[in-house]
Amino acid sequence: MKRVMIIGAVGAGKSTLVKALFGDAQPARKTQALEYHDWIIDTPGEYTENPLYYRSLMATSLEAGLIMLVHDATRDRNYFPPGFAQGFPIPAIGVVTKVDDPQADVQKAARLLRESLPEGEVFFTSALTQAGIAELRSKLRETTG
């Protein structure tokens, strides 16, 4: 089975997204280390924000078949370096979270994410309203087989 590795900044909504994908209504908790949930690898946000952890992300990507870069629509800066997704030996997709938040700027979030993910699909989601979750789940199931 191929896994999906989720990467994003602290507070981007990675763990909440994982719970939404699995239909788990429990509140998410902060990810402290790499966590394996069935076909998903949830990474701590610190791995994205500190280049010293990039080596760990690269090594862990060898256990995955797809990278999912997660960007919070309420953030006004990109936490991924330019071309970040191209540094992995496997395909990548993007997910913009919190699209229903009153502070969200979905177009800006998509633009910022594209700086790091020049190719690959981008999904727009809300774990709160479930917007985009079914479409994303379908894509991930197709990828993980």
N, C-alpha and C positions, 0 to 999 in steps of 0.2 A: 504494500500500500504506500502510495506517495503521500507525503505530509505537506502542509502549508505552513511556512514560517511567517509569523506576523511581527513586523518591525514598525516602531513608531516612538515618538517622544513620550516622556512622562505625562500622563493625563490625557493622551490623545484619544483614549477610548478603546484600546486594544482588548483588554480583559472584558469590558462590557460588550464589545462586539462578539467576542468568543461566546459569551453567555447567550447573547441573542441568537447566534447561529445554531446553538444547541437547544434553544427553547427554554433556557434556565432563567427564571424570573428573580433568582436571588441576586442581591447587590454584589457587584464585583469588588474584589479586594486588590490591593497593590501587589503586582507581581515582583517578587524579590529575586528570583532566579529563573532560569529556563524552566518552563512548565509544559509538559506534554499532556494534551487533552485529545485522546483518540487520534485523529488525523491532523491535529493542529499543534504547532510549537509556538507558545506565547513567550515573547522575549521581554525582559525588563526595559523600560524606557531609557534607563541610563546607558544601555548598550548603543542607543542611537545618538545620544547627546555627548558621548565621550569617545573620541576616535581611538582611545586605547583599547576599547572593547570591539572594534571592528573585526579584529582577528577572530574573536569568538563567534561573531555573526557569520563570518566567512566559513569557519569550520562547521558550524551548525547547519549551514545551508546545504552541506553535503548529505544531510539526512532528509532533505526536503525535495519536492518536485516543483514547488512554486513559492515565490516570495510575495508577500502582501505588504506593501508600504501603506501605513495608515497616517492620515493627516487630519487634524482637528479643524473644522471649518471656522472655529472662533479664534484661531491663532493668526497673528499677522506676520509671522516669519516662518521660514522653512527650517526644519531641524535636520534635514538631510542635505548632504553636500550635492553640488551639481553632478548629474550623471550617476548617482549612487547605485541605482538599480543595475546599471551595466557592469558593475564590479562583481556581480554574482554569476556563477556558471549555469544558472537555471532561469527560466522566464519569471517575469514579475508583473503584478497588477497593482493598481492603486485603489485605495478606499478613502473617501472623504467622509468623516463621521460628524455627528452633531449638526446635520444640515437643517434641523428644525429649530435650533437655538436662536433666540432673538438677536444674539450677537454674531450669528454666522454670516460670513461672506463667502458663499459657495464658489463663486467665480474666481475670487482671489485664491482660495484654497486649491482649486483645480489648477490654476496657473502655477502656483508654488510647487505643487506636487509634480507637475510636468517638467519642472527644472531638474528633478531627480529621477523621473520616470519618463524619458522621452517617448518610449513605445510601451504598448500594453494597454489593456482596458482600464478604465477608471469607473468605480461604482460610487454612488452617493447614497449614504445611509443615515438612519436614525434608529438607535436601539430603543429609544423611548416610544416612537410611533410605529416601529418596524418597517419604515420606508426603506426600500431597497434591499432588505435582508433576504427575502425569498429569492430575488434575482442573484444576489451574491452567493447564497447557499447553493443554488443550482449550478453556477459556474464552478464553484469549488468542488462539488461532487463530481462534476464532469472531469475535472483535472485530477482528482485523487483516485478515481476509479473505484 
